[in-house]
Amino acid sequence: MRSNHAKLTALVIAGVAATAASFAVAQAKNGAKAPDEPNPEQLIEMLKKSAQEENERQAAQDAMNMDPAAIADMIKMAGKPGPEHQFLDKLVGKWDVEAKFFMEPGADPEVSTGTSHTREGLNGLCVITEADMNFNFMGQSIPMKGVGVVGYNRATGEYESMWMDTIDPYMLVQKGSMQNGKLTLEGSGTSQMGGESKMRNVYVFDNDGNYTMEFYQPNPADPSGDWAKVGVIEYTRK
């Protein structure tokens, strides 16, 4: 007796063949020339797609047949934080903030100061930050408020974040991972000041419970597409 996998493969192959034959007959009745038979690569892709659709159908059927209590237990487990979420505790607290941004290479940075408060959200599944700063830009001091969320997605194995502020109120959405003890997030959003804005943020932690966030953007002067450091924010725990 063939295995279930073999049966499924046979059914898929038969289905593909039947579909191709039906299409050829329909074309012939309409007086059209029958299309060329699929080459091996195309046939493999057709088989993969059919198998994937069958797997998805079976998974949906299995979910429908699950005991409601078992489904409830799975939902409860998904809502519990894991070790990756616990890492975000390093961001929790009240902070004095000093931001330095470089408006052009070689120039002195624009320095802004303020405060930030990061708290645990959703029972530890994420952290929520609210910032209040005076943003200094070209000799002008502009009050700024910002809010951000950082969490961990078990499905993708990546950290995910969102940031929005009153200086340029669009949502910067990023994702990334831990690399050598640093959290690196990269993403983009549509800035109200000039189209798509790409940003890479690197969280660097020290041994005193403080941390810095480094900002990088694509360097337009570098044809290789390398990233240039455009700023840094220092967080000192209160």
C-alpha positions as CSV (number, residue, x, y, z in Angstrom):
1,M,0.0,0.0,0.0
2,R,1.3,3.4,-0.9
3,S,1.9,6.0,1.8
4,N,-0.4,9.0,2.2
5,H,2.3,11.2,0.7
6,A,2.5,8.9,-2.4
7,K,-1.2,9.0,-2.7
8,L,-1.3,12.7,-2.5
9,T,1.4,13.0,-5.1
10,A,-0.4,10.7,-7.5
11,L,-3.7,12.7,-7.0
12,V,-1.9,15.9,-7.7
13,I,-0.2,14.6,-10.9
14,A,-3.6,13.2,-12.1
15,G,-5.3,16.5,-11.3
16,V,-2.7,18.5,-13.3
17,A,-2.9,16.1,-16.2
18,A,-6.7,16.2,-16.2
19,T,-6.7,20.0,-16.1
20,A,-4.2,20.2,-19.0
21,A,-6.2,17.7,-21.0
22,S,-9.5,19.6,-20.4
23,F,-7.9,22.9,-21.4
24,A,-6.5,21.3,-24.6
25,V,-9.9,19.9,-25.5
26,A,-11.6,23.3,-24.9
27,Q,-9.0,25.0,-27.1
28,A,-9.5,22.5,-29.9
29,K,-13.3,22.9,-29.8
30,N,-12.8,26.7,-30.2
31,G,-10.5,26.1,-33.1
32,A,-7.5,27.3,-31.2
33,K,-4.2,25.7,-31.2
34,A,-3.5,23.7,-28.1
35,P,-0.8,25.3,-25.9
36,D,2.6,23.7,-25.5
37,E,2.9,21.1,-22.8
38,P,4.6,22.5,-19.6
39,N,8.3,21.9,-19.4
40,P,9.7,20.0,-16.3
41,E,10.4,23.2,-14.4
42,Q,6.9,24.5,-14.9
43,L,5.4,21.1,-14.0
44,I,7.4,21.0,-10.8
45,E,6.1,24.5,-9.9
46,M,2.5,23.4,-10.7
47,L,2.9,20.4,-8.4
48,K,4.4,22.5,-5.6
49,K,1.5,24.9,-5.8
50,S,-1.1,22.1,-5.8
51,A,0.6,20.4,-2.8
52,Q,0.7,23.7,-0.9
53,E,-3.0,24.3,-1.5
54,E,-3.7,20.8,-0.3
55,N,-1.6,21.3,2.8
56,E,-3.4,24.6,3.6
57,R,-6.8,23.0,3.1
58,Q,-5.9,20.1,5.4
59,A,-4.5,22.4,8.0
60,A,-7.7,24.4,8.0
61,Q,-9.7,21.2,8.2
62,D,-7.6,20.0,11.2
63,A,-8.1,23.3,13.0
64,M,-11.9,23.0,12.5
65,N,-11.8,19.5,14.0
66,M,-9.8,20.6,17.1
67,D,-11.3,20.5,20.5
68,P,-12.4,24.1,21.5
69,A,-10.6,23.6,24.9
70,A,-7.3,22.8,23.0
71,I,-7.7,25.8,20.8
72,A,-8.2,28.0,23.9
73,D,-5.1,26.6,25.5
74,M,-3.1,27.4,22.3
75,I,-4.4,31.0,22.4
76,K,-3.4,31.3,26.1
77,M,0.1,30.0,25.4
78,A,0.5,32.4,22.5
79,G,-0.3,35.3,24.8
80,K,2.5,34.5,27.3
81,P,5.8,36.3,26.8
82,G,9.0,34.3,26.2
83,P,12.7,34.9,26.6
84,E,12.8,37.1,23.6
85,H,10.1,39.4,25.1
86,Q,12.0,39.5,28.4
87,F,14.9,41.1,26.6
88,L,12.7,44.2,26.1
89,D,12.9,44.8,29.9
90,K,16.2,46.6,29.2
91,L,14.2,49.4,27.6
92,V,11.7,49.8,30.5
93,G,12.1,52.8,32.7
94,K,12.3,56.6,32.9
95,W,15.1,58.1,31.0
96,D,16.9,61.4,30.4
97,V,17.5,61.7,26.7
98,E,20.2,63.5,24.6
99,A,19.9,63.3,20.9
100,K,22.6,64.3,18.4
101,F,21.8,64.4,14.7
102,F,24.2,65.2,11.9
103,M,22.6,67.4,9.2
104,E,25.6,67.1,6.9
105,P,29.0,65.2,6.9
106,G,31.7,66.8,9.0
107,A,29.4,69.4,10.6
108,D,28.7,69.6,14.4
109,P,25.6,67.8,15.4
110,E,22.3,69.4,16.3
111,V,21.8,68.5,20.0
112,S,18.3,68.0,21.5
113,T,17.3,67.0,25.1
114,G,14.2,65.6,26.7
115,T,12.8,62.7,28.6
116,S,11.4,59.3,27.7
117,H,9.2,56.8,29.6
118,T,9.0,53.2,28.5
119,R,6.6,50.8,30.1
120,E,5.6,47.2,29.7
121,G,2.5,46.5,27.5
122,L,0.2,43.6,26.9
123,N,1.5,41.7,29.9
124,G,5.0,41.8,28.7
125,L,4.5,41.1,25.0
126,C,5.7,44.5,24.0
127,V,7.1,47.8,25.4
128,I,5.5,51.2,24.8
129,T,7.5,54.4,24.8
130,E,6.4,58.0,25.1
131,A,9.0,60.7,24.5
132,D,8.8,64.5,25.2
133,M,11.7,66.6,23.8
134,N,12.7,70.0,22.5
135,F,14.0,69.2,19.0
136,N,16.7,71.7,17.9
137,F,16.9,72.3,14.2
138,M,18.9,75.1,12.4
139,G,18.7,77.3,15.5
140,Q,15.1,76.7,16.1
141,S,13.7,74.7,19.1
142,I,10.6,72.8,18.3
143,P,8.5,70.9,21.0
144,M,8.2,67.2,20.0
145,K,6.2,64.3,21.3
146,G,6.6,60.7,20.1
147,V,5.3,57.3,20.8
148,G,6.7,53.9,19.9
149,V,6.1,50.2,20.3
150,V,8.6,47.3,20.2
151,G,7.6,43.6,20.4
152,Y,8.6,40.2,19.2
153,N,6.9,38.0,16.6
154,R,7.2,34.3,17.2
155,A,5.9,33.5,13.8
156,T,8.7,35.3,12.0
157,G,11.4,35.1,14.7
158,E,11.9,38.8,14.5
159,Y,11.5,41.9,16.6
160,E,9.1,44.5,15.2
161,S,8.6,48.1,16.0
162,M,6.5,51.2,15.2
163,W,7.4,54.9,15.8
164,M,5.5,58.1,15.2
165,D,6.2,61.7,16.4
166,T,4.9,65.2,15.9
167,I,8.0,66.4,14.0
168,D,7.1,64.2,11.0
169,P,3.9,62.3,11.8
170,Y,4.2,59.1,9.8
171,M,4.5,55.6,11.0
172,L,8.1,54.2,10.7
173,V,7.6,50.4,10.7
174,Q,10.7,48.2,11.3
175,K,11.8,44.7,12.0
176,G,15.0,42.9,12.8
177,S,16.9,40.7,15.2
178,M,19.6,40.5,17.9
179,Q,23.1,40.6,16.5
180,N,26.1,40.4,18.9
181,G,24.1,41.7,21.8
182,K,22.7,44.6,19.8
183,L,19.1,44.9,18.6
184,T,19.1,46.0,14.9
185,L,15.8,47.1,13.4
186,E,15.3,48.2,9.8
187,G,12.4,49.5,7.9
188,S,10.7,52.5,6.2
189,G,7.6,54.7,6.1
190,T,6.2,57.5,3.9
191,S,7.5,60.8,5.3
192,Q,5.4,63.9,5.0
193,M,8.7,65.8,4.2
194,G,9.9,63.8,1.2
195,G,8.5,60.5,0.2
196,E,9.8,57.1,1.5
197,S,12.1,57.3,4.5
198,K,14.3,54.3,5.2
199,M,15.9,53.9,8.6
200,R,18.1,51.5,10.5
201,N,18.1,51.7,14.3
202,V,20.8,49.9,16.4
203,Y,20.2,49.6,20.1
204,V,23.6,49.3,22.0
205,F,23.5,48.5,25.7
206,D,26.2,49.2,28.3
207,N,26.9,47.6,31.6
208,D,25.4,50.4,33.7
209,G,21.8,49.8,32.6
210,N,21.8,52.6,30.0
211,Y,21.7,52.4,26.2
212,T,22.1,54.3,23.0
213,M,20.1,54.1,19.8
214,E,22.1,54.7,16.6
215,F,20.4,56.0,13.5
216,Y,21.5,55.0,9.9
217,Q,20.1,56.0,6.5
218,P,21.1,55.0,3.0
219,N,24.0,57.2,1.9
220,P,23.0,58.9,-1.4
221,A,26.7,59.7,-2.2
222,D,27.7,56.0,-2.0
223,P,26.8,54.1,-5.2
224,S,27.2,50.8,-3.3
225,G,24.1,51.6,-1.2
226,D,25.9,51.7,2.1
227,W,24.3,53.2,5.2
228,A,25.5,56.4,6.8
229,K,25.2,57.2,10.5
230,V,23.0,60.2,10.8
231,G,22.4,60.4,14.6
232,V,22.5,58.9,18.0
233,I,20.3,59.1,21.1
234,E,21.7,58.5,24.5
235,Y,19.3,57.1,27.2
236,T,20.4,57.6,30.8
237,R,18.3,55.9,33.4
238,K,16.8,58.3,36.0
